[in-house]
Amino acid sequence: MGIKNLTTNQLNQNGYSTNTQTREKIGALYTFPIDYTPSDCLSCEGFVLKITDYKQLYSIIGKKFNKGTEQEDEFRIPDYNITKRFLQPGTTVGKQVEAGIPDHAHTVTALYWNANGIVEEGRGNPDYGHQLKLTTSKASASNAVYGKSTTVQPPSQIVHICIKYI
């Protein structure tokens, strides 16, 4: 499906007819199926750089990826290759989302049919003269990964990510 009857100039993601801010694609991410970093890129491994040495890249990403340990004249590039974080589109660009699995609880219930054929919960087996204890457990009690997310890890392919700096 193509664009038909376009009556305005095409705009880039910044809303400009000409992208003067990222004219040379500085700050763009490149993905490779092998461990390769072109000469005009840096491997996205969270390197701390001097602002004066990488002025153009700093003008695009600023201190968005700083962790608070950088000097005033430094900034950090993203770390995608070492932390192995998935890249996810969204409006909160740069926000880190923790991994996890949805939590769930399950309850063990004993059922008993009385002499009138009515189901009674929790009676256990009266033939043995005891009642079963009802229990509820949550998955997060056995492993902290449960309950940290509303999604489950999908199948994936590992790639090498670089950021263009010149």
Kinemage of the C-alpha trace (Angstrom):
@kinemage 1
@onewidth
@group {chain A} dominant
@subgroup {mainchain}
@vectorlist {calphas} color= white
{ca met a 1} P 0.000 0.000 0.000
{ca gly a 2} L 1.685 3.215 -1.129
{ca ile a 3} L 1.024 6.871 -0.392
{ca lys a 4} L -1.239 8.392 -3.024
{ca asn a 5} L -2.043 12.032 -3.770
{ca leu a 6} L 0.614 13.458 -1.453
{ca thr a 7} L 0.021 17.218 -1.366
{ca thr a 8} L 2.637 18.284 1.201
{ca asn a 9} L 6.380 17.856 1.406
{ca gln a 10} L 7.447 14.656 3.097
{ca leu a 11} L 8.622 15.353 6.627
{ca asn a 12} L 11.154 13.434 8.664
{ca gln a 13} L 10.597 12.165 12.212
{ca asn a 14} L 11.494 15.604 13.648
{ca gly a 15} L 8.866 17.374 11.538
{ca tyr a 16} L 11.366 19.186 9.304
{ca ser a 17} L 11.447 19.170 5.502
{ca thr a 18} L 15.232 18.865 5.722
{ca asn a 19} L 16.714 17.023 8.632
{ca thr a 20} L 19.441 19.443 9.665
{ca gln a 21} L 19.728 17.970 13.153
{ca thr a 22} L 20.763 14.496 11.958
{ca arg a 23} L 21.987 15.480 8.517
{ca glu a 24} L 24.636 12.760 8.401
{ca lys a 25} L 22.524 10.194 10.321
{ca ile a 26} L 24.622 10.788 13.438
{ca gly a 27} L 23.032 8.960 16.350
{ca ala a 28} L 21.388 6.373 14.085
{ca leu a 29} L 21.578 2.759 15.197
{ca tyr a 30} L 22.876 0.105 12.833
{ca thr a 31} L 22.212 -3.588 13.345
{ca phe a 32} L 24.502 -6.304 12.050
{ca pro a 33} L 24.029 -10.085 12.003
{ca ile a 34} L 27.744 -10.469 12.866
{ca asp a 35} L 30.103 -8.853 15.389
{ca tyr a 36} L 31.052 -5.906 13.157
{ca thr a 37} L 31.438 -2.182 13.855
{ca pro a 38} L 31.971 0.186 10.888
{ca ser a 39} L 34.689 2.839 11.195
{ca asp a 40} L 32.118 5.662 11.522
{ca cys a 41} L 30.265 3.904 14.362
{ca leu a 42} L 30.798 2.855 17.961
{ca ser a 43} L 29.640 -0.443 19.401
{ca cys a 44} L 26.675 0.202 21.727
{ca glu a 45} L 28.381 -0.946 24.916
{ca gly a 46} L 27.798 2.056 27.179
{ca phe a 47} L 31.148 3.744 26.569
{ca val a 48} L 31.761 7.042 28.395
{ca leu a 49} L 32.999 9.655 25.915
{ca lys a 50} L 34.340 13.196 26.144
{ca ile a 51} L 31.857 15.731 24.814
{ca thr a 52} L 34.618 17.673 23.029
{ca asp a 53} L 35.705 14.521 21.149
{ca tyr a 54} L 32.176 13.616 19.973
{ca lys a 55} L 30.361 16.975 19.746
{ca gln a 56} L 28.023 15.937 16.931
{ca leu a 57} L 26.898 12.729 18.623
{ca tyr a 58} L 26.494 14.573 21.936
{ca ser a 59} L 24.303 17.188 20.217
{ca ile a 60} L 21.894 14.371 19.253
{ca ile a 61} L 21.776 12.073 22.300
{ca gly a 62} L 23.040 14.406 25.039
{ca lys a 63} L 23.236 12.798 28.477
{ca lys a 64} L 20.148 10.601 28.008
{ca phe a 65} L 22.124 7.405 28.787
{ca asn a 66} L 24.251 8.757 31.667
{ca lys a 67} L 24.192 6.804 34.928
{ca gly a 68} L 25.439 9.554 37.238
{ca thr a 69} L 29.063 8.454 37.424
{ca glu a 70} L 30.226 10.515 34.438
{ca gln a 71} L 32.261 13.712 34.728
{ca glu a 72} L 30.658 17.023 33.729
{ca asp a 73} L 32.472 16.955 30.354
{ca glu a 74} L 31.426 13.350 29.569
{ca phe a 75} L 28.410 11.499 28.233
{ca arg a 76} L 27.535 7.850 27.754
{ca ile a 77} L 26.325 6.018 24.659
{ca pro a 78} L 23.640 3.346 24.986
{ca asp a 79} L 24.540 -0.151 26.120
{ca tyr a 80} L 22.566 -2.693 24.119
{ca asn a 81} L 25.231 -5.304 23.336
{ca ile a 82} L 26.435 -6.056 26.869
{ca thr a 83} L 23.129 -5.782 28.753
{ca lys a 84} L 21.367 -7.580 25.880
{ca arg a 85} L 18.251 -5.463 26.242
{ca phe a 86} L 15.586 -5.705 23.596
{ca leu a 87} L 14.848 -2.535 21.677
{ca gln a 88} L 11.188 -1.629 21.923
{ca pro a 89} L 9.420 1.208 20.106
{ca gly a 90} L 7.453 3.615 22.285
{ca thr a 91} L 6.946 7.192 23.387
{ca thr a 92} L 9.178 7.011 26.492
{ca val a 93} L 12.411 6.771 24.491
{ca gly a 94} L 15.415 5.721 26.584
{ca lys a 95} L 13.346 4.276 29.453
{ca gln a 96} L 14.634 0.903 30.631
{ca val a 97} L 12.000 -1.765 31.246
{ca glu a 98} L 12.906 -4.607 33.602
{ca ala a 99} L 12.508 -8.215 32.511
{ca gly a 100} L 9.943 -10.390 34.171
{ca ile a 101} L 7.040 -12.742 33.899
{ca pro a 102} L 3.460 -12.051 34.989
{ca asp a 103} L 2.708 -13.287 38.499
{ca his a 104} L -0.057 -15.780 39.063
{ca ala a 105} L -1.647 -17.489 42.036
{ca his a 106} L -3.292 -20.857 42.337
{ca thr a 107} L -5.442 -22.345 45.053
{ca val a 108} L -5.780 -25.990 45.997
{ca thr a 109} L -9.361 -26.748 47.025
{ca ala a 110} L -10.791 -30.011 48.304
{ca leu a 111} L -14.390 -30.777 47.335
{ca tyr a 112} L -16.771 -33.115 49.150
{ca trp a 113} L -20.284 -34.144 48.204
{ca asn a 114} L -22.411 -34.495 51.326
{ca ala a 115} L -25.231 -36.998 51.795
{ca asn a 116} L -27.649 -34.631 50.049
{ca gly a 117} L -25.390 -34.397 46.953
{ca ile a 118} L -24.335 -30.821 47.722
{ca val a 119} L -20.716 -29.833 47.146
{ca glu a 120} L -18.923 -28.493 50.196
{ca glu a 121} L -15.474 -26.907 49.873
{ca gly a 122} L -12.613 -27.689 52.203
{ca arg a 123} L -13.975 -30.765 53.951
{ca gly a 124} L -11.319 -33.102 52.608
{ca asn a 125} L -12.133 -36.773 52.680
{ca pro a 126} L -14.487 -37.545 55.565
{ca asp a 127} L -13.751 -41.267 55.196
{ca tyr a 128} L -10.313 -40.580 56.665
{ca gly a 129} L -11.651 -38.350 59.439
{ca his a 130} L -9.732 -35.198 58.488
{ca gln a 131} L -10.151 -32.070 56.461
{ca leu a 132} L -7.773 -30.906 53.762
{ca lys a 133} L -6.228 -27.524 54.358
{ca leu a 134} L -6.901 -25.046 51.563
{ca thr a 135} L -3.735 -23.381 50.304
{ca thr a 136} L -2.963 -20.523 47.962
{ca ser a 137} L 0.461 -19.883 46.572
{ca lys a 138} L 1.925 -17.269 44.247
{ca ala a 139} L 4.647 -17.964 41.718
{ca ser a 140} L 6.548 -14.865 42.892
{ca ala a 141} L 7.112 -16.580 46.254
{ca ser a 142} L 9.300 -19.165 44.517
{ca asn a 143} L 11.162 -16.916 42.063
{ca ala a 144} L 11.494 -13.107 41.969
{ca val a 145} L 11.238 -13.005 38.160
{ca tyr a 146} L 7.469 -13.597 38.458
{ca gly a 147} L 5.377 -10.468 38.787
{ca lys a 148} L 7.970 -8.095 37.291
{ca ser a 149} L 6.308 -7.906 33.898
{ca thr a 150} L 3.072 -8.327 32.032
{ca thr a 151} L 4.801 -10.162 29.173
{ca val a 152} L 6.923 -13.253 28.619
{ca gln a 153} L 10.253 -13.356 26.741
{ca pro a 154} L 9.620 -14.096 23.056
{ca pro a 155} L 11.950 -16.122 20.829
{ca ser a 156} L 14.797 -13.906 19.659
{ca gln a 157} L 17.942 -13.572 17.543
{ca ile a 158} L 21.096 -11.900 18.872
{ca val a 159} L 22.532 -9.058 16.748
{ca his a 160} L 25.309 -6.456 17.106
{ca ile a 161} L 24.164 -2.823 17.475
{ca cys a 162} L 26.275 0.232 16.675
{ca ile a 163} L 25.649 3.985 16.845
{ca lys a 164} L 26.880 6.356 14.110
{ca tyr a 165} L 29.072 9.165 15.439
{ca ile a 166} L 30.406 10.903 12.287
